[in-house]
Each structure stands twice: as structure tokens, then as C-alpha cells.
Amino acid sequence: MWSDQNLTGPLKERALTDLMIGWTRRTPDIAADWLVDSGLTSQPLINAVARTWAEQDPRRAAAWADLLPAGVPQQTAEVAVASEWATQDASAAAEYFTEAASREEGINLAIALTDVWATTDPAATAAWIAGLAVSASRDQSAAALATIWAATDIEAAVAWGTGLSDAAMRQQVIAHLGTTWGAIEPFAAIDWLTSLSAKEAADGLTGAFYSWAGTAPEQLQEWIATEPPVGLGDRARLSLGDVLTASDVPTAMDLALGMNSAGARDEALGRFFREWRKSDDASAQDWLDVHWASLPVSARERLVQEQARAVPLR
């Protein structure tokens, strides 16, 4: 009562949160009832009670969460309870929350369970996800599992992902596997992705190249210099160029000029030039003056469009 009446802003919320944690550790039922009766809907307060209660008795904490008003209060409590419960007994937590996690609004809940369980038993997590109703929650959980599993056992993760029967879910999982693997073993990731159908591999290749560009840009640039197949080379140039716009735009522009597809080249030039103008418009204009005579007509047209655009400077 004192905190509620005498404090304001972040200080008040922090004080109430600390008080609720201590109160819940002693008498969780009374603390939870007070929070509901108070009418306070602060997510940090709900999270504090739910998570602290779950440390002691996750099933009773989950039952309390079920009684909260539908929407943000209930979802906040469920995620807090599920995250804590999963650290103690992931299979029990998943079994309790399966129905709630299958709902369209249960994405955060499903991912919270996956994030914890996948670190200890990804295969069991995969089996649980397969049992969820077809929904965005199921697909997003599978994507989260792919990222975690790929970082610890890529072979098992690939076997699971490529064996999924749902085509849309499989493609999303492959994309996340490729993105994670591309940061760890880019050559192996690219070899695997190019062994799949073009449709299945498309998003995974994009993710793998961006990861490679972000973790080992010099190595990717050397690979591009070996003249890889046309489609792969253009994807790699675009990914590396996007990353380099933050530090070396002239090199990014050179990468764009090296693309085989005229449409992809012009789009990349326009994109990189736009980013350059935001950080250093004078240098961008100087580059354009020097290269104008050698640029293809379609590239000039694209860059003229970018020049006419009002670009806020950083």
C-alpha cells in the first residue's frame, strides 16, 4: 500500500515487483489474490507472481494463470509459468499447456516451452510439436527448435527437418537450419541446401549467405571470387553487399555490379546506393559521377530514381 501510494513511474513498478516476489515466496495464494483484487495489470507484476509461484508449485501456478482474464494477463502468466516449469520438468509442462500452445494466440507460450526443452531433449520437443494443432504456434515452435537443434547436432536436426511431412513447415524449418548452419559451417550448409529442390532451399540459402556474410565476410568474398553458379553467386553478392553497407559501401556497389542478373543487379545497386546516401550522401554522389559513363542504361535509370528520393540522413 505504501509503495502504491507514495511511488511513481519505474521506481514504483520495481518496488512492487520486488515486493510481490518476496510475498509470493511466503504465501503465493494471498499474493496472487491481492494482485487480482488490486486491478493492476502490469506485466512485470504478473510475471513476478507467476514465475515465483512456479518455482515452488508450477501446477498450482498454472491453474491460477488459467483463471486470469483472457488476453495479455493470462498469456503473460502462462509464459512465465511454462518457462519455469520447463526447467524442472519439461514434458509435464508441455503436456499441461498443449491445448493453450496450439491456439493462434499461444505462439509465445509454445516458443517458451520449446526454447527450454529443446536445449535438453530436442527429439522429445520435436515429437511434442508434431502433436500440436496446425497453427502458427506449431510452425514458429518448429522454427525455434530448428535453430537450437542445428547449433548442437546439425545431422539430427537435418534428418528431422527434411523428414517433416508438412511442406510449408518443412520449408520454414529448412530455412532456419540453413541460417544457423551457415554461421557455423557455411560450405557444408550450402552443399546441403543445393542438394534440395530450389523451392525448398530458397529461404535457407538466403539465410545461410546472410549468416556467412555476418560471421566471415572475407571468406565469403573469396568464395564469390571463385565464380560459383550464377544463381548462388548473385544471392551471395546480395547478402554480402547488404552486410557491407554498414562499413564498406563501395565494395557493396562493386558486388552489385558483378551480378549476372540485370534485374537483381539494378535492384541491389539502388538499395545499396540508398543506404549510402543516408550515411554519406556526398561520397555516394562522387561514386556515381565516377562510374556513370560505364553503368548499363537500366542501372542508370534505377540510380536516377534513387537520387530523386528524399532520403533522411543519419
C-alpha angles and dihedrals in degrees: 000000000000092000092047093051102038107033132066141190124000092344091059093048092048092048093048091046093052091046092050092051092053093043093048091052090058104035111002096176093055094043091050093047091050091051092052093045092048091064090225112148099183110146093216090055093048090046092049094053096041096047095042092048090047090057088065105028115001096179094056090043089052091050089053090050089054089060096053120102112282115257129038098354093053095040092049092052094045093052092048093049094044093050093052095040091051090059088058102036114353097183092053092048091048092048091052095048100037095107094045092045091054093061120098090243090050096079095110091046094050092047092048090056092044094049092058102035095045091062092062107026114011094168092057089045089053091052091051093049090051088058095054119103115263102274145120087269091061094047095046091048090052089051091051091049091050092055094049096041094047090058093055108029113007095176093056091043092052092048090053096044097048091046095059112118098208105086097206093047091046092052092050092049092048089053092055093043090052093047093052096040091048090064093050108034108004097175092052091044093052092046091053095045093049089055090064129075115283092245094050094045100044100092092035092055091049091050093045093052093048090050091048091048091050097048105032111012095162091054091049091049090053090050091051089053089061088069101241120198113304098253094045093045094054092048090050093048092050093049095046092044092053090053093045094053086083094058114006114025096167089061090046089054090050089052090053091050089054094060117117096213111076092207093050091045094053093045092050093047091052093047096048092043090052091053091047092053090054093057103029115002094175093057091046091054092047090054090050092051092051096046101034098099093051097046120106114251094249091051091052091051091051093049092047087057089053092049090055091053119098104237121190110229119233 
